[in-house]
Amino acid sequence: MDIDTYFTDHWVDIEEDRIERYERMFQWRDSQLEQLAPASIEPGHRILDFGCGPGFLALALTDMVGDAGRVYGADINARFVSDATERAAGRDNISFHHLTDHVLPFETASLDRVLAKNVLEYVPDVTATLSEMHRVLAPGGRIHVLDSDWGFVMVEPWGKTTVDRFFEAASVAFKEPHIGRRLVQLLKTAEFEAVTAKIAASLDTTGGSLSVLRNMRRYIGVFNTMSPQEADELIQAAERAVDDGTYLFALPQFVVTANKPS
């Protein structure tokens, strides 16, 4: 593994236990509808789910666009694409595509919506990726981005100083761990207009987010960017906090929407 390309490499090759974890984490939930609302998805729309993962969001989108619309999922992980294709068997308005670079396999001005959920923090060149999204959108089409900013994460009982050190050590897994705060300006630079943004915050006190911390622990362990003993002790402290009722995890999601000029 190369520390300089790990942010992409760890999505190209995913261990089986991570695949299983993502199968649980990425399940579609109706609560996601609120975050999708600014995209204004309508029947008949042609939509790209960029970084579609196992395909659960893309499959939900097929119900929104109906038979007259079409959904395309795209991901750099071949296993995700294969599994998603199997899940979509029997549906005529969806297909999944394996990406090997930043170029999108769609005609210019062929799509009405592009969605990117928790993926731009990983791409090698976000400017090139946004340029491609701009290209494939039809005039008046809309881009809708949801992404994290790991500079705002909270974990108790760790405290801020420890949280910052832990996520700095895990930042080898991200090209841009603070992408959230940059999204508005990035979309403007990419020649999108009518950019709107909000922050969607959620709070976990029951331990559902431990899977996120365990993923980060795995990333830290690849290059030992933090003492393995300390990293393990932090995870154990979080697990104990769940048991004794003192656990808290919060990570704001930046929800940013913009249009391609008509």
N, C-alpha and C positions, 0 to 999 in steps of 0.2 A: 504494500500500500504506500502511496505517495501522499505525504501530508498536504502538498500543494494542490492536489486534485481530489482529495478524499470527499469533499463536499458533493461532487458528482458521482465518484466511484461507488460510494456506499448506497446509491440508488440503482446503479446498474447491476450490481451483484448484492442480493439481499439474502441473509441467512434465513433458514426455514423458520426458526422461532420468531424472527421479526415479521416474516410473512404472516404467520398466525396472529401476531399481535396487531398488525395493521388490518387484518380481516375483522378484528373486533373494533378497533379504533375508528375505522372509516365507514362503519355501517351508516346508512341513511337514517336520519331522525327528522321528524316533522318540525322540530325546533329550529332546524336550519333554514326553514322557509323565510324567517324574518331577515336573516343575513343575505338572502338572495333577492329580497324584495326590490332593492334599488336597480337590479338588472332589468326589471320590467320584462320578464320572459312571457311571451305570448304564443298561442297556438300558431303553427306554421313557421316559427322561427328555425333558423339553421344555427346550431350552437356548437362551439368547441369547448370541451372540458380539458384544459391544458394541464398536464400532470394528473391524469385521471386516477392513478393508482389502481386499486382493485375494481373500480368501475361503479361503485354504488351510487355516487352522485349522478354520474352520467345516466344511469338507468332511471333514476328518479326524474331526471329532466325529460325523458321521453314521454312521460305522462303529461308534462306541462306543454310540450310542443305539439302533441297529438300526431295523428297519422300524416297530416299535411306538413309536419316539420321533420327535422332530422338532427340527431345528436352525433357528434364525433368525439371520441375520447382519444387522447394521445399521451404517451408516456415513454420514458427512456428504459423502463424495465420490461424485458420481454415476458417475464412470468406474469406480471400484472396484466399485460395486454392479452396474453393467452387465456388467463382465468376470466377476465372481463368478457372476452369474446364468448366463452362458454356460458357465462351467466346470461348473456344477451340472446342466446339461441331462441329462434322463433320470433324475434322482433325485427321488423323490416326497416325501422327508422333509426337504427343506431349501428355504428361500426367503430372499431378501435384500431389505432395505428401506432406502430413502434417507431419512435424517433431516435435517430443516431447523431443528429446535430441540431442546430437552432432553426433550421429551415423547416417550415411547416408544409406538409404535403397537400396544400389546398390552393385553389385558384385565387388570384387577386380579386378582392371585392366579392367573395362568394359566401360570406357568413354574416349573420345578423348580430350575434353575440359571441364574445370570448370570455370564458370564466377561468380564473387562475386562483385556486384555493391552496394556500400554504405551499407554494412552489417557487415563487420568484426569489426567495431567499437562497435557493440552491443553484440557480442557473449560472453558467460560467460568465455570460455577458448579458446583463439585463437590458442594456440598451439595444443590442441586436435582437433580443427576443421580443421586446416591445415593438420594435420596427416591423418584425414579421407579423405580429398581431395586428398592427395598424394596416399592413398590406392586405391581409386576408379579410378584414372587415369591409363590408359594403359602406358607402357613404351614409352617414347617419347611424351606423352600427355602434354598438356599445361594448366597452370592456369593463369587466367587474372583477376586482381583485380583493382577495382577503389574505392577509398575511400577518405574521407575528412580528414583534419587536422584543427580542430577548433582553433588552436593557430595562424592561419594565416588569419582568417576572417577579413574583413574590412567592417565597416558600417559608412557611413557619413549621417547625421551630428554629430554622437555620439562622434567620436574620439577614439583613441586606449585604453585609460585607462577605459573608460566606456564600450567599446566593450569587453574588457577582463573580467570585473566584470560581465557583463550580461551573457556571455557564460560560465564563471565559475559557476554561479548560475544555468545555464541550464545543466551543465555537469552530473547531476544526471541521465540524460537520456542516457548516454553513458558509457559503460564499459571502453573504451579507446578513449577519445576524440581526442588524438593526434596520432591515429593509422597510419596516412599517412606517417609520418617520420620514422616509425618503420617497414614498410612493406618489404623493401629490406632485412633487416637482418632477419626478421621473416621467409621469404621464404627460405633464405639460411639455417637457422637453421632447417627448416622442410625438408631439403635434396633435395630441388629443385636446378636446375642449370641454367646457362645462364640467370641470372636475369637482366632484363632491366627495366628502370624506366624513367618516364618523368612527368612533371607537366602540366596539362591542366587548363588554367585560363580563366575565363569568367567574364564579367562585366555587372552588371544590373544597369541601371539608370532610369528605367521606373516603377519599383515597383513590378515586377513579383516575386521577392524574398521576398516580405512582408509575404508570406505564411510561409516561413522558420522562420522568426522572430516571427510570431504569434504562430507557433508550440513551439518554445523555451519559449515563454511567458507562454504557458500552462504547460510545464514541470516545470518551476520555481514556478508556482502556486500550484503544487501538495504538495510541502513541504515548500512553502514560503521561498525559499533560498535567496530571495531578497525582499525588501519591495514591496508589491503589488502596492502601489501608484507610486513608482519610476519605476517599470517595465511597468506599464500602460502609464506613461508619456513618457517613451522612445519609446514605440510603436507609440504613438500619434505624437511624434516629427518626427519619420521616415515617417509616413503617410503625415504629413505636408510638409516634404522635397520632397516627390514625387510630390505633388501638385505645389510646387514652383520651381521645377527643380534642387534642390540641393542634391537629393538622390543619393547614390552610395553604391553598395553591391558587394563584391568580395569574393569568397571562392575557392582557388585552389583545384583541384582534382589530387591526386596522381594516376598515371596509371602505374601499375607494372605487368610485365609478366615474367613467368619462366617456365621451362620444367622439367618434371620428367625424370631422366636419362633413356636412352634406355637400 
